[in-house]
Amino acid sequence: MRSTPIGIVMLNDEREHVYRQNNPLNMKVVRNWAKLIEENVVNVDKSRPQVVVGSEIITSIRSAQKVGEELSRANCKQVIMCYNVWDFPFLVWPFLNSLGRDVPVLSLSNNNGKYPGNVGLLATDGALRQAGFRTHRIVGEMEDRKTQKKVFNWIRASQAVTTIKNEVYGCYGGHSMGMETGYFHLVPTIKALGVTVRQIDQLLLREEMERVDEKEVEKGFNWLTDLLGERIKYDGKMLTPESLKNQLRLYLSVRKVNEEKGFDFCGIKGQRELTEYVCLADVAEMLLNDPYDWRGPKEPTVCATEADAYAAITMQLLKYVSGGLPTLFMDVRLYHPDRDIWDFCNSGNHASFYAQRSFDPEDNFKHITLYPALEFYFKAGGASVFFDAGPGELTFARLGLWDDKPYLVMAKGEVVDLPEDERKKIDDQTDPTWPHVHARLFCDYEEFIDLFPSNHILAVAGDHLESLKYLSEIAGIRPIVLGEDGKRRRSPIWERV
């Protein structure tokens, strides 16, 4: 998975008799933090971001410039500034000006009476903030697990912001059916996150489908046949072996064009051109978002149904803060007040991973059925993917705009474990041939309805709320945290003044 290098440094006192005495301990602190990060910030694919340690503790203008230039040459896109002792705060400027001022900054200190790292942190970080730098502060002992977790969560957030900043969203066909919440709103998006868009006509995918390797199509078809057997519900009209193969051709075509164009994530418009004249995109979207296909394990490629750009960006951010997990794209479909459960479902890209949350496709596909596409909506045919998501913790999110200003709504929640007969009753009230997530959000119905920006909601496995809050603050996007977690959030200074 893509990532950006992390710099880690420490400022010190410029008096020689002081820094000669404490520099060995200071360098040990910096290196131990670097080791902790390298050992714990590990992605799903076992990759990890590069950690670059300053070659010396900063004790002068020249050493500040030297270390800043080192980190700049190493392409560091964020920096952790450790504080273990008192330092001379002005040294932050020759350092940061040499590294580059447009980097997220974490100020990290001990809480030690003998060595006043806190004092150095508040003096130096205070200088940054009075100049308008959005920084974060973490104070605690290195051995403390809570402190470590905060640091790792900040790194995940910073990695998400600095990685997506240099990416391009591949938009196949434009926003679907005039859904303006899914449009790529160019200026506010670039200003907040840096990411831009390249729009490609769906005709190119149709042409590429004519040129795919038919041997690969057959391999994919045989793989699905072996996994699903009679749970591929051919009807001889909407779902046939050929229409299913056509969906696999679409999958291979998107992968090829993504690679050729350099798109790290994408969206497929689908309705109405593809769905009425080519095929339904559900199988292709599922496989793109999954961590495997018939060729083995792979990195999930975020792909948003209906080319919902703000869904795709949200999913890409969720992918990065989770270390590379597959993400979910869902419709906010039906609320069941008697159960306090949402049924999130749509004909779209629920990654099959969420059927059982396994990296082994055999585990997940035991719970999956392919049904004929609904002719009423999808005249070109193909398969709709059905399963009920397996139970477990989720973090939900959605990027939105208020008066052209971006904000990120987020909430913790879970997929609830229901008896099969109860799940079926719920599914039958919407569409029993589409994938479903029976979700309980850790916020009330009224708060959600009042504040949520779109009909599409996104999610990823696990609790990543703290990382999303850091991410929003780094990017200058207002975080809207739902539920009790929102009441506990402390607004940073730049939201208060």
DALINJO-V303286 format. One record per residue. N is the residue number from 1. RES is the residue in one letter. PSI is psi in degrees with one decimal (NA if undefined). OMEGA is omega as a letter, one per 30 degrees, with the letter a starting at -180 (NA if undefined). Layout:
# DALINJO-V303286
n={N;N}
res={RES;RES}
psi={PSI;PSI}
omega={OMEGA;OMEGA}
This chain:
# DALINJO-V303286
n={1;2;3;4;5;6;7;8;9;10;11;12;13;14;15;16;17;18;19;20;21;22;23;24;25;26;27;28;29;30;31;32;33;34;35;36;37;38;39;40;41;42;43;44;45;46;47;48;49;50;51;52;53;54;55;56;57;58;59;60;61;62;63;64;65;66;67;68;69;70;71;72;73;74;75;76;77;78;79;80;81;82;83;84;85;86;87;88;89;90;91;92;93;94;95;96;97;98;99;100;101;102;103;104;105;106;107;108;109;110;111;112;113;114;115;116;117;118;119;120;121;122;123;124;125;126;127;128;129;130;131;132;133;134;135;136;137;138;139;140;141;142;143;144;145;146;147;148;149;150;151;152;153;154;155;156;157;158;159;160;161;162;163;164;165;166;167;168;169;170;171;172;173;174;175;176;177;178;179;180;181;182;183;184;185;186;187;188;189;190;191;192;193;194;195;196;197;198;199;200;201;202;203;204;205;206;207;208;209;210;211;212;213;214;215;216;217;218;219;220;221;222;223;224;225;226;227;228;229;230;231;232;233;234;235;236;237;238;239;240;241;242;243;244;245;246;247;248;249;250;251;252;253;254;255;256;257;258;259;260;261;262;263;264;265;266;267;268;269;270;271;272;273;274;275;276;277;278;279;280;281;282;283;284;285;286;287;288;289;290;291;292;293;294;295;296;297;298;299;300;301;302;303;304;305;306;307;308;309;310;311;312;313;314;315;316;317;318;319;320;321;322;323;324;325;326;327;328;329;330;331;332;333;334;335;336;337;338;339;340;341;342;343;344;345;346;347;348;349;350;351;352;353;354;355;356;357;358;359;360;361;362;363;364;365;366;367;368;369;370;371;372;373;374;375;376;377;378;379;380;381;382;383;384;385;386;387;388;389;390;391;392;393;394;395;396;397;398;399;400;401;402;403;404;405;406;407;408;409;410;411;412;413;414;415;416;417;418;419;420;421;422;423;424;425;426;427;428;429;430;431;432;433;434;435;436;437;438;439;440;441;442;443;444;445;446;447;448;449;450;451;452;453;454;455;456;457;458;459;460;461;462;463;464;465;466;467;468;469;470;471;472;473;474;475;476;477;478;479;480;481;482;483;484;485;486;487;488;489;490;491;492;493;494;495;496;497}
res={M;R;S;T;P;I;G;I;V;M;L;N;D;E;R;E;H;V;Y;R;Q;N;N;P;L;N;M;K;V;V;R;N;W;A;K;L;I;E;E;N;V;V;N;V;D;K;S;R;P;Q;V;V;V;G;S;E;I;I;T;S;I;R;S;A;Q;K;V;G;E;E;L;S;R;A;N;C;K;Q;V;I;M;C;Y;N;V;W;D;F;P;F;L;V;W;P;F;L;N;S;L;G;R;D;V;P;V;L;S;L;S;N;N;N;G;K;Y;P;G;N;V;G;L;L;A;T;D;G;A;L;R;Q;A;G;F;R;T;H;R;I;V;G;E;M;E;D;R;K;T;Q;K;K;V;F;N;W;I;R;A;S;Q;A;V;T;T;I;K;N;E;V;Y;G;C;Y;G;G;H;S;M;G;M;E;T;G;Y;F;H;L;V;P;T;I;K;A;L;G;V;T;V;R;Q;I;D;Q;L;L;L;R;E;E;M;E;R;V;D;E;K;E;V;E;K;G;F;N;W;L;T;D;L;L;G;E;R;I;K;Y;D;G;K;M;L;T;P;E;S;L;K;N;Q;L;R;L;Y;L;S;V;R;K;V;N;E;E;K;G;F;D;F;C;G;I;K;G;Q;R;E;L;T;E;Y;V;C;L;A;D;V;A;E;M;L;L;N;D;P;Y;D;W;R;G;P;K;E;P;T;V;C;A;T;E;A;D;A;Y;A;A;I;T;M;Q;L;L;K;Y;V;S;G;G;L;P;T;L;F;M;D;V;R;L;Y;H;P;D;R;D;I;W;D;F;C;N;S;G;N;H;A;S;F;Y;A;Q;R;S;F;D;P;E;D;N;F;K;H;I;T;L;Y;P;A;L;E;F;Y;F;K;A;G;G;A;S;V;F;F;D;A;G;P;G;E;L;T;F;A;R;L;G;L;W;D;D;K;P;Y;L;V;M;A;K;G;E;V;V;D;L;P;E;D;E;R;K;K;I;D;D;Q;T;D;P;T;W;P;H;V;H;A;R;L;F;C;D;Y;E;E;F;I;D;L;F;P;S;N;H;I;L;A;V;A;G;D;H;L;E;S;L;K;Y;L;S;E;I;A;G;I;R;P;I;V;L;G;E;D;G;K;R;R;R;S;P;I;W;E;R;V}
psi={143.3;148.4;174.6;146.7;147.4;126.9;147.2;127.4;173.4;137.8;154.5;-178.9;142.3;-8.1;125.3;-41.7;-21.2;-53.6;-26.4;-30.6;-40.9;-6.2;-39.9;-44.0;-40.8;-43.3;-34.5;-41.5;-47.0;-46.3;-35.2;-37.9;-41.6;-41.3;-42.6;-42.7;-46.0;-33.5;-23.3;-25.5;77.7;132.9;169.6;-37.9;12.8;-0.9;164.9;149.9;150.8;134.6;122.5;117.0;129.7;139.9;-18.7;160.2;136.7;119.0;1.0;171.1;-45.3;-39.9;-33.7;-44.8;-40.9;-49.1;-39.7;-41.6;-35.9;-48.2;-33.4;-44.3;-29.1;2.9;30.2;130.1;-1.7;158.8;139.3;119.3;107.3;145.7;117.5;-20.1;174.7;143.6;171.6;106.4;-32.6;-19.6;-15.4;-29.5;-49.0;-28.9;-54.7;-34.5;-27.0;-35.9;-44.7;129.1;-17.6;55.7;142.0;140.8;126.6;122.6;120.9;120.7;156.5;175.3;74.2;126.7;-34.5;-41.7;102.3;68.6;-36.0;-42.4;-45.6;-41.4;-51.4;-35.0;-44.3;-47.3;-32.7;-37.0;-39.8;-44.5;-35.1;-15.9;6.5;14.4;129.4;105.2;165.3;150.7;133.1;126.3;127.4;167.6;147.3;-31.3;-11.9;123.5;-35.9;-40.4;-45.5;-45.8;-40.5;-42.9;-46.2;-39.2;-38.3;-41.1;-43.8;-43.8;-48.2;-41.0;-41.4;-46.0;-46.4;-20.3;-49.3;-23.2;-30.4;24.3;164.0;128.7;124.8;110.9;106.1;97.2;-10.0;169.7;139.2;137.1;26.1;23.6;97.8;-20.7;-19.2;1.2;150.0;96.8;102.1;-57.8;-52.2;-30.8;-44.9;-41.1;-37.2;-42.4;-12.3;-26.2;142.6;-173.4;147.3;119.5;130.4;132.9;143.3;-16.5;-36.1;-40.5;-40.7;-40.8;-39.9;-32.7;-27.3;-18.2;3.9;159.6;112.1;-23.1;-39.3;-38.6;-44.5;-39.3;-43.9;-41.5;-44.1;-37.3;-48.6;-38.9;-43.4;-39.0;-35.7;-31.2;-123.9;-5.4;8.0;107.1;72.6;137.4;2.1;-1.3;-72.1;-36.5;111.2;165.5;-37.3;-39.8;-32.3;-40.4;-34.4;-36.9;-34.9;-34.7;-39.6;-43.5;-49.4;-34.8;-43.4;-43.4;-41.9;-46.7;-39.4;-45.7;-43.3;-38.7;-15.6;25.5;124.7;-19.7;163.2;176.1;147.6;122.6;-48.4;-91.0;128.3;-10.3;-54.2;-43.8;-20.5;-19.2;-11.9;-75.4;163.5;139.6;2.0;-45.7;-42.5;-44.0;-39.9;-48.9;-36.2;-42.9;-12.2;159.7;21.0;162.4;-161.1;-13.9;-2.8;-164.9;148.1;165.3;133.2;138.6;113.1;126.5;122.7;132.3;148.3;24.8;37.1;102.3;-42.9;-24.0;-45.9;-43.1;-44.4;-44.3;-40.3;-39.9;-41.2;-38.5;-44.7;-41.4;-20.8;0.1;19.2;16.3;153.3;153.8;163.2;140.8;124.3;154.6;140.5;93.9;-60.1;131.5;134.7;95.3;-27.8;-24.2;-9.9;49.5;136.3;140.1;101.3;112.0;152.4;162.2;94.7;-154.4;62.8;112.6;134.1;-19.7;-35.6;-2.8;-37.9;-0.3;43.2;147.4;4.8;113.7;-29.4;-37.3;-41.8;-42.0;-11.2;-21.4;9.7;141.8;140.4;119.6;158.0;139.1;148.0;117.9;-30.1;-36.7;-36.1;78.3;-24.7;-15.3;-175.1;-168.2;139.5;142.1;125.6;133.8;158.9;125.1;139.9;156.1;154.5;168.8;142.2;151.4;123.5;148.6;163.9;127.9;134.3;178.0;140.0;113.9;45.2;13.5;125.8;148.4;161.0;113.1;137.5;150.6;148.7;158.3;-167.0;155.2;123.5;149.7;105.9;151.6;152.7;-40.3;-33.9;-39.7;-42.0;-40.6;-40.6;-46.8;-37.5;-18.3;-14.2;-92.1;115.4;1.0;4.2;161.9;147.6;143.7;111.8;97.9;142.0;118.1;142.5;54.6;164.4;162.5;-47.1;-41.9;-43.5;-50.3;-37.7;-33.1;-17.4;138.4;-5.7;168.6;-9.2;133.5;145.2;155.7;163.1;151.9;140.0;179.1;108.7;24.3;-43.2;-40.8;-40.4;-36.2;-46.4;-45.7;-48.4;-43.9;-36.7;-43.5;-9.3;24.9;133.2;120.5;130.8;101.0;121.1;155.4;-163.5;-29.7;-33.7;-35.8;-28.4;-13.8;134.4;120.4;136.2;167.1;-34.5;-11.8;-10.5;-22.9;NA}
omega={a;l;l;a;l;l;l;a;l;l;a;l;a;l;a;a;l;a;l;a;a;a;l;l;a;l;l;l;a;a;l;l;l;l;l;l;a;a;a;l;a;a;a;a;l;l;l;l;l;l;a;a;l;a;l;l;a;a;a;l;a;l;l;l;a;a;l;l;l;a;l;l;l;l;l;a;l;a;l;l;a;l;l;a;l;l;l;a;a;a;l;a;l;l;a;l;l;l;a;a;a;l;l;a;l;l;a;a;l;l;a;a;a;a;a;l;l;a;l;l;a;l;a;l;l;l;l;a;l;l;l;l;l;a;l;a;l;l;l;a;a;a;a;a;l;l;l;a;l;l;a;l;l;l;l;a;a;l;l;a;a;l;a;a;a;l;l;l;l;a;a;l;a;a;a;l;l;l;a;l;l;a;l;a;a;a;a;a;l;a;a;a;l;a;l;a;l;a;a;l;l;l;l;l;l;l;l;l;l;a;a;l;a;l;l;l;a;l;l;l;l;l;l;l;l;a;a;l;a;l;l;a;l;l;l;a;a;l;l;l;a;l;l;l;l;l;l;l;l;l;a;l;l;l;a;a;l;a;a;a;a;l;l;l;a;l;a;a;l;a;g;a;a;a;a;a;a;l;l;a;a;a;l;a;l;a;l;a;a;l;a;l;a;l;l;a;l;l;l;l;l;l;a;l;l;l;l;a;a;l;a;l;l;l;l;l;l;l;a;a;l;a;l;l;l;a;a;l;a;l;l;a;a;l;l;a;a;l;a;a;l;l;l;a;l;l;a;a;l;l;a;l;a;l;a;a;a;l;l;a;l;l;a;a;l;a;a;l;l;l;l;l;l;a;a;a;a;a;a;l;a;a;l;a;l;l;l;a;l;a;l;a;l;l;a;a;l;l;l;l;l;l;l;l;a;l;a;l;a;l;l;l;a;l;a;a;a;l;a;a;l;l;a;l;l;a;a;a;l;l;a;l;l;l;a;l;l;a;l;l;l;l;a;a;a;l;a;a;a;a;a;a;a;l;l;l;a;a;l;a;l;l;a;a;a;l;l;l;l;a;a;a;l;a;a;l;a;l;l;a;a;l;a;l;l;l;a;a;l;l;l;a;a;l;a;a;NA}
